[in-house]
């Protein structure tokens, strides 16, 4: 019988984390799933580890690519092979932290036809699986308007929904696959695509853990400024900011357009690119006189925002100490 859920795990050279990730899926209380693991020509002992688990659990469907097709294409290959109504990506360096994570998410989609995507809060862990912090962007609620969440992400130029391991979504809405023009923002772009087709649900309980380490793809992408991640925010705005459901005042739209060009200038400030290179790149996307005019205003706005965050954290710490 066709499983209700497809857990998809693309892998490349994460043998160190694979057992913990795989076991976190296999111990889920919800059992009606297939587990697709596709190795992208790892050079470590990933294949041996995956084979070990595949021989012991018939729900695991395991394959190795003939050649390394890149992370986004491997994600799409997982998606193409998924037979379930719902898809749950679980990256091989992440993990599910509660045994009822899958059950909780599946129940929401099964009971609410208008929801296309459900996400949860997540722990951030280090390479030893120690919890560093917890990220949570929304209050636990079912029925956020999808277009409202799209607007939130575009205004803040941030993936407020979460990483691939954080979400469960309906496969029928993801049939076109992940957009291969993106690398760093490939997950966010897919979430926006899904949220154009339905509403959003958020679980404030951390159900998964996102691992931060030097080999993670996010870190690799950020460190490599040559492959186009600088262009991705502009592409995202081009694809979504002009949609009729995005109704924003002029000043907010100016802010949205300014954030990615300011990010280019920060690369120059961090000596990642030359001043001339930064000026050239800014001019490709924005008026240079406008950039200079808004620069001190934007810096001041960011400073005020940081100060508010510092005050909030200090106040929260103070009241926590008083309470105890």
C-alpha positions as CSV (number, residue, x, y, z in Angstrom):
1,X,0.0,0.0,0.0
2,X,1.1,3.6,-0.7
3,X,2.5,5.2,2.5
4,X,0.9,8.4,3.8
5,X,4.3,10.0,4.4
6,X,7.6,10.0,2.6
7,X,10.6,10.8,4.8
8,X,13.3,12.0,2.4
9,X,17.0,12.1,3.4
10,X,19.5,13.3,0.8
11,X,23.0,12.6,2.0
12,X,26.6,13.5,1.2
13,X,29.5,12.7,3.5
14,X,27.6,12.9,6.8
15,X,28.4,9.4,8.1
16,X,29.2,10.9,11.5
17,X,25.6,12.1,12.0
18,X,23.7,9.5,10.0
19,X,23.0,7.0,12.8
20,X,21.4,9.6,15.0
21,X,19.4,11.1,12.2
22,X,18.1,7.8,10.9
23,X,17.2,6.5,14.3
24,X,15.3,9.6,15.1
25,X,13.0,8.8,12.2
26,X,12.7,5.1,12.8
27,X,11.6,5.6,16.4
28,X,8.6,7.8,15.4
29,X,5.3,6.8,17.0
30,X,3.7,7.4,13.5
31,X,4.7,4.5,11.4
32,X,2.9,4.8,8.1
33,X,5.9,6.1,6.1
34,X,8.5,5.2,3.6
35,X,12.0,6.3,4.2
36,X,13.9,7.4,1.1
37,X,17.6,7.8,1.5
38,X,19.7,8.9,-1.6
39,X,23.4,9.1,-1.2
40,X,25.1,11.6,-3.5
41,X,28.4,9.7,-4.0
42,X,29.8,10.1,-0.5
43,X,33.5,9.4,0.0
44,X,33.1,8.5,3.7
45,X,31.4,5.3,5.0
46,X,27.9,6.7,4.6
47,X,26.8,3.9,2.3
48,X,27.8,1.2,4.8
49,X,25.9,2.9,7.6
50,X,22.7,3.3,5.4
51,X,22.9,-0.3,4.2
52,X,23.1,-1.4,7.9
53,X,19.8,0.3,8.6
54,X,18.1,-0.6,5.3
55,X,18.7,-4.3,6.0
56,X,16.9,-4.0,9.3
57,X,13.9,-1.9,8.3
58,X,11.9,-2.5,5.2
59,X,10.5,1.0,5.1
60,X,13.9,2.3,4.0
61,X,14.4,2.6,0.2
62,X,18.1,3.3,-0.4
63,X,20.1,4.2,-3.5
64,X,23.4,5.8,-4.5
65,X,23.7,8.2,-7.4
66,X,26.0,7.3,-10.3
67,X,27.6,10.7,-10.0
68,X,27.4,13.7,-7.6
69,X,24.4,15.7,-8.9
70,X,24.6,18.5,-6.4
71,X,22.5,19.0,-3.3
72,X,19.4,20.7,-4.9
73,X,19.1,18.0,-7.7
74,X,19.4,15.3,-5.0
75,X,16.6,16.9,-3.1
76,X,14.5,16.9,-6.3
77,X,15.4,13.2,-6.9
78,X,14.2,12.4,-3.4
79,X,11.0,14.3,-4.1
80,X,10.4,12.5,-7.4
81,X,10.7,9.1,-5.8
82,X,8.4,10.0,-2.9
83,X,5.1,8.1,-3.1
84,X,3.4,9.6,0.0
85,X,0.7,12.2,0.2
86,X,2.9,14.2,2.6
87,X,6.7,14.8,2.4
88,X,9.0,15.2,5.3
89,X,12.6,16.1,4.5
90,X,15.1,15.1,7.2
91,X,18.6,16.1,6.4
92,X,21.3,13.6,7.4
93,X,23.0,16.0,9.8
94,X,19.7,17.0,11.5
95,X,17.3,15.0,13.6
96,X,13.8,14.7,15.0
97,X,13.9,15.4,18.8
98,X,10.5,14.0,19.8
99,X,9.0,10.6,19.0
100,X,5.6,12.2,18.1
101,X,7.0,14.9,15.7
102,X,5.7,13.1,12.6
103,X,2.3,12.3,14.2
104,X,1.8,15.9,15.3
105,X,2.5,17.3,11.9
106,X,0.5,14.7,10.0
107,X,-2.5,15.2,12.2
108,X,-2.6,18.9,11.3
109,X,-2.5,18.3,7.5
110,X,-4.9,15.4,7.7
111,X,-7.5,17.5,9.7
112,X,-7.1,20.8,7.8
113,X,-7.3,20.6,4.0
114,X,-6.5,24.3,3.6
115,X,-3.0,23.8,5.1
116,X,-0.3,23.2,2.6
117,X,2.7,23.5,4.9
118,X,3.3,22.9,8.6
119,X,6.5,23.8,10.5
120,X,7.7,23.8,14.1
121,X,10.2,25.5,16.4
122,X,13.6,23.8,16.3
123,X,16.6,23.4,18.5
124,X,19.9,24.5,17.1
125,X,22.6,21.9,18.0
126,X,26.3,21.6,17.7
127,X,28.4,18.8,16.2
128,X,28.1,16.9,19.6
129,X,24.3,17.3,19.6
130,X,24.3,19.8,22.4
131,X,21.5,22.3,22.3
132,X,22.9,25.8,21.6
133,X,19.6,27.7,21.4
134,X,16.0,27.4,20.2
135,X,14.6,29.2,17.2
136,X,10.9,30.0,17.0
137,X,9.4,32.6,14.7
138,X,5.7,32.2,15.2
139,X,3.1,31.4,17.9
140,X,1.7,27.9,17.7
141,X,-1.4,28.4,15.5
142,X,-3.3,26.6,12.7
143,X,-4.5,28.8,9.8
144,X,-2.0,31.5,9.2
145,X,-2.8,32.9,5.7
146,X,-0.1,31.6,3.4
147,X,0.2,34.9,1.6
148,X,0.7,36.7,4.9
149,X,3.7,34.4,5.7
150,X,5.1,35.1,2.2
151,X,4.9,38.8,2.9
152,X,6.6,38.4,6.3
153,X,9.5,36.6,4.8
154,X,9.9,39.1,2.0
155,X,9.8,42.1,4.3
156,X,12.4,40.7,6.7
157,X,14.4,39.0,3.9
158,X,14.5,36.0,6.1
159,X,13.4,32.3,6.1
160,X,11.0,32.6,9.0
161,X,9.5,29.2,8.3
162,X,12.7,27.1,8.8
163,X,15.1,24.7,7.2
164,X,14.0,21.6,5.2
165,X,14.1,19.3,8.3
166,X,11.6,21.6,10.0
167,X,8.6,21.2,7.7
168,X,6.0,18.7,6.4
169,X,4.1,19.6,3.2
170,X,1.6,18.2,0.7
171,X,3.4,16.6,-2.2
172,X,0.8,17.6,-4.8
173,X,1.7,21.3,-4.3
174,X,5.4,20.6,-4.7
175,X,5.2,18.7,-8.0
176,X,7.4,21.3,-9.9
177,X,10.3,20.5,-7.6
178,X,12.8,22.8,-5.9
179,X,14.0,25.7,-8.1
180,X,17.6,24.9,-9.2
181,X,18.3,28.6,-9.7
182,X,18.7,28.8,-5.9
183,X,21.2,27.3,-3.5
184,X,21.1,29.1,-0.3
185,X,17.4,30.1,-0.5
186,X,16.2,27.0,-2.3
187,X,14.1,25.9,0.7
188,X,12.6,29.3,1.3
189,X,11.6,29.7,-2.3
190,X,9.8,26.3,-2.2
191,X,8.0,27.3,1.0
192,X,6.7,30.5,-0.7
193,X,5.6,28.4,-3.7
194,X,3.7,26.1,-1.3
195,X,2.2,28.9,0.6
196,X,0.8,30.5,-2.6
197,X,-1.4,27.3,-2.7
198,X,-2.5,27.0,0.9
199,X,-2.3,28.2,4.5
200,X,0.3,27.7,7.1
201,X,0.4,26.0,10.5
202,X,3.1,26.4,13.2
203,X,3.9,24.3,16.2
204,X,5.7,26.2,18.9
205,X,7.1,23.0,20.5
206,X,10.6,22.2,19.1
207,X,10.1,18.9,17.1
208,X,13.5,18.8,15.3
209,X,17.0,19.9,15.6
210,X,19.0,21.9,13.0
211,X,22.7,21.1,13.3
212,X,25.3,23.9,12.9
213,X,28.8,22.7,11.9
214,X,31.6,23.7,9.5
215,X,30.6,21.1,6.9
216,X,26.9,22.0,6.7
217,X,25.6,23.1,3.3
218,X,24.4,26.4,4.6
219,X,27.9,27.3,5.9
220,X,29.5,26.2,2.6
221,X,27.0,28.4,0.7
222,X,27.6,31.5,2.8
223,X,31.4,31.1,2.5
224,X,31.2,30.7,-1.2
225,X,30.1,34.1,-2.5
226,X,30.9,33.3,-6.2
227,X,28.1,30.9,-7.0
228,X,25.2,33.4,-6.9
229,X,23.9,33.5,-3.4
230,X,24.3,37.3,-3.6
231,X,21.8,37.3,-6.5
232,X,19.2,35.1,-4.8
233,X,17.4,37.7,-2.7
234,X,16.9,39.8,-5.8
235,X,15.6,36.8,-7.7
236,X,13.2,36.0,-4.8
237,X,11.9,39.6,-4.8
238,X,11.6,39.5,-8.6
239,X,9.5,36.3,-8.4
240,X,7.3,37.2,-5.5
241,X,7.3,40.9,-4.5
242,X,5.2,41.9,-7.5
243,X,2.4,39.4,-6.8
244,X,-1.1,41.0,-6.4
245,X,-1.4,39.6,-2.9
246,X,1.6,41.6,-1.7
247,X,0.1,44.9,-0.6
248,X,2.7,47.0,1.1
249,X,3.4,50.8,1.5
250,X,6.0,52.4,-0.6
251,X,8.5,52.8,2.3
252,X,8.3,49.1,3.1
253,X,9.0,48.2,-0.5
254,X,12.0,50.5,-0.5
255,X,13.2,48.8,2.6
256,X,12.8,45.3,1.0
257,X,14.8,46.4,-2.1
258,X,17.5,48.0,0.1
259,X,18.3,45.0,2.4
260,X,20.0,42.8,-0.3
261,X,22.1,45.7,-1.7
262,X,23.2,46.6,1.8
263,X,24.2,42.9,2.2
264,X,26.5,43.4,-0.9
265,X,28.1,46.4,0.8
266,X,28.7,44.4,3.9
267,X,30.7,41.9,1.8
268,X,33.0,44.8,0.9
269,X,33.2,45.9,4.6
270,X,34.2,42.3,5.5
271,X,36.8,42.4,2.8
272,X,35.1,39.6,0.9
273,X,34.9,41.7,-2.3
274,X,36.6,44.9,-3.5
275,X,35.0,48.3,-3.2
276,X,34.7,48.6,-6.9
277,X,33.2,45.1,-7.1
278,X,30.6,46.1,-4.5
279,X,29.7,49.4,-6.3
280,X,29.3,47.5,-9.6
281,X,27.1,44.9,-8.0
282,X,25.0,47.5,-6.2
283,X,24.5,49.4,-9.4
284,X,23.2,46.3,-11.2
285,X,20.2,46.2,-8.8
286,X,19.8,49.7,-7.3
287,X,20.4,53.4,-7.9
288,X,23.8,54.3,-6.5
289,X,22.7,57.8,-5.4
290,X,19.7,56.3,-3.6
291,X,21.9,53.8,-1.9
292,X,24.2,56.5,-0.6
293,X,21.3,58.6,0.5
294,X,19.6,55.8,2.5
295,X,22.8,54.4,3.9
296,X,23.0,56.4,7.2
297,X,19.2,56.0,7.7
298,X,19.4,52.3,7.2
299,X,22.4,51.9,9.6
300,X,20.5,53.9,12.2
301,X,17.4,51.7,11.8
302,X,19.5,48.5,12.2
303,X,21.2,50.0,15.2
304,X,17.9,50.7,16.9
305,X,16.7,47.2,16.1
306,X,19.8,45.7,17.6
307,X,19.4,47.8,20.8
308,X,15.8,46.7,21.1
309,X,16.9,43.1,20.9
310,X,19.6,43.6,23.5
311,X,17.1,45.3,25.9
312,X,14.6,42.5,25.4
313,X,17.2,39.8,26.1
314,X,18.5,41.7,29.2
315,X,15.0,42.2,30.5
316,X,14.0,38.5,29.9
317,X,17.2,37.4,31.8
318,X,16.5,39.8,34.7
319,X,12.9,38.6,35.2
320,X,14.0,35.0,34.9
321,X,16.5,35.5,37.7
322,X,14.0,37.4,39.8
323,X,11.4,34.7,39.3
324,X,13.8,32.0,40.5
